[in-house]
Amino acid sequence: MGKKQFGGFGGGGGNMQQLMRQAQKLQEQMARTQQELDEREYTAQAGGGMVSVTASGKGVLKSVAINPECVDPDDVEMLQDMILAAVNEAVRLGKEAQEKELGKLTPGMGGMF
C-alpha cells in the first residue's frame, strides 16, 4: 500500500503537522468556549415566576428569589417543589447551552464532548 497507508498521512510529515495544528487549535477553542460557558449564568422560574433561581454554567446555584406571596406555612411542600423545579431547569439550561456550543465545534462527533 505504500505511503497512502493511513489516508494520505503516512508519507509526508506536512499533512500530519497540519492535522496536529488543527487539533491544537480546536482544543484551544474548546477550552475558551468551555470557560465562557462556565462563566455564564442561567435563570429559570417556577410557579408562574413565584420562585426564580440563577445557576452558573458549572451548575453552581448563585441565587434564589422567592416571592413572599407564595410562602404558605400550611403548604411548605409546594414551595419546596417550586424551588426544585426552578433549580433543575436552570441547571438543564446550562447543560443544554454547553452541548449546543461545544457541538458547533465538533460537528459529526456524536456528542463525544
C-alpha positions in Angstrom: 0.0 0.0 0.0 3.0 2.3 0.2 2.8 5.8 1.6 -1.0 6.1 1.5 -1.5 3.6 4.3 -3.2 6.0 6.7 -5.5 8.0 4.4 -2.6 10.0 3.0 -0.9 10.8 6.3 1.7 8.0 6.1 4.1 9.7 3.7 4.9 13.4 4.2 5.1 14.9 7.6 3.4 18.1 6.4 -0.1 16.6 6.5 0.4 15.2 10.0 1.8 18.6 11.2 -1.2 20.3 9.7 -3.6 17.9 11.4 -1.8 18.4 14.7 -2.1 22.2 14.4 -5.8 21.9 13.6 -6.3 19.6 16.6 -4.4 22.0 18.9 -6.5 25.0 17.5 -9.7 23.0 18.1 -8.6 22.2 21.7 -7.8 25.8 22.4 -11.1 27.0 21.0 -13.0 24.3 23.0 -11.2 25.4 26.2 -12.1 29.1 25.6 -15.7 28.1 24.9 -15.9 25.9 27.9 -14.6 28.8 30.1 -17.1 31.2 28.7 -19.9 28.7 29.2 -18.8 28.1 32.8 -18.9 31.8 33.5 -22.4 32.3 32.1 -25.5 32.4 34.4 -28.8 30.7 33.7 -32.0 31.8 35.3 -35.2 29.8 35.5 -38.5 30.3 37.2 -41.3 28.1 38.6 -44.8 28.6 39.9 -45.5 31.4 37.4 -42.5 33.4 38.5 -43.0 32.9 42.2 -39.6 31.2 42.5 -36.6 32.3 40.5 -33.1 30.8 40.6 -29.9 31.5 38.9 -27.1 28.9 38.4 -23.7 29.1 36.8 -22.7 27.2 33.8 -20.9 24.8 36.2 -24.2 24.1 37.9 -23.5 26.1 41.0 -26.6 27.8 42.4 -25.9 31.5 42.6 -29.2 32.9 43.9 -32.8 32.1 44.9 -35.6 34.6 44.9 -38.9 33.7 46.4 -42.0 35.9 46.1 -43.4 36.3 49.6 -46.9 35.8 48.3 -46.1 32.1 47.7 -44.9 31.4 51.3 -47.8 29.5 52.8 -46.8 27.9 56.2 -49.5 25.3 55.6 -48.1 24.3 52.2 -44.3 24.3 52.5 -44.1 21.3 50.2 -45.4 23.3 47.2 -42.7 25.9 47.8 -40.0 23.2 48.0 -41.3 21.7 44.7 -41.2 25.1 43.0 -37.6 25.6 44.2 -36.5 22.2 42.9 -38.2 22.7 39.6 -36.6 26.1 39.1 -33.1 24.8 40.1 -33.4 21.8 37.8 -34.5 24.0 34.9 -31.6 26.4 35.4 -29.1 23.6 35.5 -30.7 22.0 32.5 -30.4 25.3 30.6 -26.7 25.5 31.3 -26.1 21.9 30.2 -28.1 22.4 27.0 -26.1 25.6 26.2 -22.8 23.7 26.7 -23.9 20.8 24.4 -25.1 23.3 21.7 -21.9 25.4 21.8 -19.4 22.6 22.1 -21.4 20.7 19.4 -20.7 23.6 17.0 -17.0 23.0 17.4 -17.2 19.2 16.9 -19.9 18.5 14.3 -20.3 14.9 13.4 -18.5 13.6 16.5 -21.8 12.4 18.1 -21.7 14.0 21.5 -18.0 13.0 22.0 -17.5 16.2 24.1 
